[in-house]
Amino acid sequence: MGKIKCAVVGVGNCFAGLVQGIEYYKKNPEQQVIGVMSPEVGGYSIHDLDFVAGFDVDSKKVNKPLSEAVYAKPNKVKWVESLSTMNDVNVLQSPQLDGVGSYVEKVVTPVPEKPIEELKEAIVKELKEKNVEILVSYLPVGSDNATKFWAQVCLDSNVAFVNCMPSFIASVPEWAKKFEDAGLPIIGDDIKGQVGATIVHRTMAKLADRRGTKIEKTYQINVGGNTDFLCMKEQDRLTSKRISKTESVQSQLNQRLPDDQIYVGPSDFIPFLGNTKLMFMRIEGKMWANIPYNMEVRLEVDDKANSAGIVIDAIRYCKIALDKKIAGPLIGPSAWLMKHPPKQFSDDEAQRMAKEFAE
Ligand SMILES: NC(=O)c1ccc[n+]([C@@H]2O[C@H](COP(=O)([O-])OP(=O)(O)OC[C@H]3O[C@@H](n4cnc5c(N)ncnc54)[C@H](O)[C@@H]3O)[C@@H](O)[C@H]2O)c1
């Protein structure tokens, strides 16, 4: 089927989890299908991804080989010792735009800024020279301006876009149309976890709803100890993340809950948790004869394995769209794989649509 030429912006923990996971399966072929949601998507295997370009702002990563930058602090993923089969490309500088965040400044030191036009020229050149087909964005939460910059870079460089973070592009009609007009596919926004807080909360809420109970209130609290959680301590950067996570649950209910009866959000940074994410979810409601019930779920999961297990499919769905010359937001795959897609469906329906799309 050929390789899928990809680039990444944001060489952080999520990207480290994606490429180290691929390497892990390469080194342990007998494990090939354990933990892999889709061994093949449209004929593409997990080994068909080829990262040929990378962009970041951190001085520990810029101008370093991508295969080394993946291990640079504050990244914490170290599932394999090295990425021996990865391309020897250097990470190039991305503009900061929104800044890295007041808490993250303590662990990420950006390289000195250059004029944005100069950076953009070098970025577009790199994408074209490397024949990049798909750009994956792992920018930090709150990077609204950087996300728009990179969406425009995709349009200007004829590159498809997989937006894994919660600044909205695929789900904004004007941006969706720009991609459609440019003949480019886009999948977004905000990647779901393989068995993550959102999919578990959606599933339990849908179950309670389908069984005829009335959900009266619900919350989901998340804590973790990586840079993503450190960044999310800054409430001002969190607006779209909260919308993304809350709407993902609301969309599964027959009747929306009043805004003050649902709380979904990243809640705190606990340094020693590292990439372990803890989710605490509670649903309270009424069943037959107005009798009350409640349920609580505690999920403990590696946050980065959780995202990589889904991004590996998103990239391949995007490649199928390129092959089939399908442009604009990919409705089924986005609904299946993303928290804030252009259109929400039940997870069963979204999976069916994504499968049909691939076939
Ligand atoms: N389960 C998950 O991990 C999950 C789920 C959904 C969404 N996400 C989102 O994915 C994104 C990436 O998460 P992560 O854990 O890899 O974060 P991270 O903080 O580990 O990595 C972010 C990377 O982006 C770089 N960066 C900062 N500003 C930049 C800029 N302007 N241009 C280019 N690079 C820049 C940082 O130096 C760092 O390397 C976050 O927005 C996160 O919320 C993660």
The ligand as a Gaussian input file, in Angstrom:
#p B3LYP/6-31G(d) Opt

LIG

0 1
 N       -4.890000      10.990000      26.212000
 C       -4.205000      12.055000      25.838000
 O       -3.032000      12.148000      26.086000
 C       -4.895000      13.133000      25.057000
 C       -6.235000      13.010000      24.719000
 C       -6.839000      14.028000      24.005000
 C       -6.109000      15.158000      23.641000
 N       -4.797000      15.255000      23.992000
 C       -4.095000      16.485000      23.637000
 O       -2.942000      16.230000      22.849000
 C       -2.054000      17.334000      23.006000
 C       -0.642000      16.815000      23.233000
 O       -0.558000      16.174000      24.492000
 P        0.858000      15.747000      25.077000
 O        0.604000      14.954000      26.289000
 O        1.733000      15.231000      24.007000
 O        1.423000      17.196000      25.525000
 P        2.930000      17.595000      25.826000
 O        2.864000      18.814000      26.654000
 O        3.701000      16.424000      26.312000
 O        3.523000      17.961000      24.372000
 C        3.295000      19.173000      23.722000
 C        4.496000      19.480000      22.850000
 O        4.210000      20.661000      22.115000
 C        5.347000      21.516000      22.170000
 N        4.874000      22.884000      21.906000
 C        4.428000      23.825000      22.759000
 N        4.041000      24.934000      22.090000
 C        4.255000      24.678000      20.783000
 C        4.077000      25.417000      19.577000
 N        3.557000      26.646000      19.571000
 N        4.432000      24.853000      18.413000
 C        4.962000      23.592000      18.371000
 N        5.136000      22.838000      19.465000
 C        4.792000      23.373000      20.653000
 C        5.961000      21.268000      23.515000
 O        7.311000      21.657000      23.561000
 C        5.782000      19.755000      23.635000
 O        6.845000      19.072000      23.015000
 C       -2.598000      18.177000      24.167000
 O       -3.324000      19.255000      23.675000
 C       -3.533000      17.196000      24.844000
 O       -4.549000      17.809000      25.603000
 C       -4.173000      14.266000      24.687000

